């Protein structure tokens, strides 16, 4: 999504009364920290840190069950 769409989806421009340029600057900082990524067309997408966190949230409970059931370590 472009910066304008991103600002609207995140509610930045409405709820925080931020300008499009400020929303774009914040999104660019999020890219630097891996929270978002920017493709060759300049569109923003979820970054690796969100993906990694989501994967951990999904796998940790299953890994704990495997560990508890087998008595072995379990990791991704």
KEBA-585771 format. One record per residue (C-alpha): residue number from 0; residue in three letters; x, z, y. Coordinates in Angstrom, 3 decimals. Layout:
N
{n->NUM res->Ala east->X up->Z north->Y}
...
END
This chain:
76
{n->0 res->Unk east->0.000 up->0.000 north->0.000}
{n->1 res->Unk east->1.128 up->-0.562 north->3.544}
{n->2 res->Unk east->1.769 up->2.177 north->6.081}
{n->3 res->Unk east->-1.739 up->1.962 north->7.538}
{n->4 res->Unk east->-3.364 up->2.201 north->4.128}
{n->5 res->Unk east->-1.023 up->5.045 north->3.201}
{n->6 res->Unk east->-1.954 up->6.954 north->6.340}
{n->7 res->Unk east->-5.653 up->6.521 north->5.572}
{n->8 res->Unk east->-5.342 up->7.447 north->1.896}
{n->9 res->Unk east->-3.359 up->10.562 north->2.697}
{n->10 res->Unk east->-5.736 up->11.362 north->5.538}
{n->11 res->Unk east->-2.762 up->11.564 north->7.865}
{n->12 res->Unk east->-4.111 up->9.572 north->10.754}
{n->13 res->Unk east->-7.524 up->11.257 north->10.783}
{n->14 res->Unk east->-7.084 up->14.862 north->9.717}
{n->15 res->Unk east->-3.723 up->15.401 north->11.387}
{n->16 res->Unk east->-4.259 up->13.030 north->14.312}
{n->17 res->Unk east->-0.989 up->11.248 north->13.594}
{n->18 res->Unk east->-0.172 up->7.831 north->14.907}
{n->19 res->Unk east->0.617 up->5.012 north->12.504}
{n->20 res->Unk east->4.268 up->5.123 north->13.558}
{n->21 res->Unk east->4.474 up->8.836 north->12.746}
{n->22 res->Unk east->2.789 up->8.313 north->9.368}
{n->23 res->Unk east->5.279 up->5.513 north->8.656}
{n->24 res->Unk east->8.219 up->7.730 north->9.612}
{n->25 res->Unk east->6.954 up->10.520 north->7.352}
{n->26 res->Unk east->6.467 up->8.055 north->4.483}
{n->27 res->Unk east->10.009 up->6.758 north->5.028}
{n->28 res->Unk east->11.330 up->10.313 north->4.751}
{n->29 res->Unk east->9.343 up->10.744 north->1.543}
{n->30 res->Unk east->11.129 up->7.639 north->0.211}
{n->31 res->Unk east->14.484 up->9.281 north->0.949}
{n->32 res->Unk east->13.446 up->12.291 north->-1.137}
{n->33 res->Unk east->12.075 up->10.258 north->-4.040}
{n->34 res->Unk east->8.439 up->11.192 north->-3.464}
{n->35 res->Unk east->7.573 up->7.601 north->-2.611}
{n->36 res->Unk east->9.325 up->4.292 north->-3.199}
{n->37 res->Unk east->9.111 up->1.127 north->-1.180}
{n->38 res->Unk east->9.003 up->-2.301 north->-2.829}
{n->39 res->Unk east->10.517 up->-5.549 north->-1.571}
{n->40 res->Unk east->7.303 up->-6.339 north->0.307}
{n->41 res->Unk east->7.457 up->-3.027 north->2.202}
{n->42 res->Unk east->4.565 up->-1.446 north->0.320}
{n->43 res->Unk east->4.705 up->2.219 north->-0.690}
{n->44 res->Unk east->4.229 up->3.501 north->-4.251}
{n->45 res->Unk east->4.599 up->6.864 north->-5.961}
{n->46 res->Unk east->8.257 up->7.748 north->-6.359}
{n->47 res->Unk east->10.242 up->8.991 north->-9.314}
{n->48 res->Unk east->9.873 up->12.659 north->-8.351}
{n->49 res->Unk east->6.075 up->12.410 north->-8.656}
{n->50 res->Unk east->6.376 up->10.559 north->-11.950}
{n->51 res->Unk east->8.880 up->13.084 north->-13.334}
{n->52 res->Unk east->6.706 up->16.008 north->-12.278}
{n->53 res->Unk east->3.597 up->14.450 north->-13.816}
{n->54 res->Unk east->5.452 up->13.789 north->-17.060}
{n->55 res->Unk east->6.725 up->17.362 north->-17.195}
{n->56 res->Unk east->3.226 up->18.711 north->-16.548}
{n->57 res->Unk east->1.922 up->16.695 north->-19.493}
{n->58 res->Unk east->4.744 up->17.303 north->-21.956}
{n->59 res->Unk east->5.692 up->20.958 north->-21.443}
{n->60 res->Unk east->2.593 up->22.427 north->-23.154}
{n->61 res->Unk east->3.069 up->20.136 north->-26.180}
{n->62 res->Unk east->6.775 up->20.949 north->-26.368}
{n->63 res->Unk east->6.032 up->24.669 north->-26.286}
{n->64 res->Unk east->3.562 up->24.293 north->-29.164}
{n->65 res->Unk east->6.162 up->22.334 north->-31.166}
{n->66 res->Unk east->8.800 up->24.969 north->-30.412}
{n->67 res->Unk east->6.508 up->27.832 north->-31.384}
{n->68 res->Unk east->5.312 up->26.151 north->-34.577}
{n->69 res->Unk east->8.730 up->24.996 north->-35.823}
{n->70 res->Unk east->11.042 up->27.655 north->-34.393}
{n->71 res->Unk east->13.264 up->24.827 north->-33.187}
{n->72 res->Unk east->14.083 up->23.726 north->-29.669}
{n->73 res->Unk east->12.033 up->20.859 north->-28.254}
{n->74 res->Unk east->12.889 up->18.815 north->-25.191}
{n->75 res->Unk east->12.421 up->15.442 north->-23.559}
END
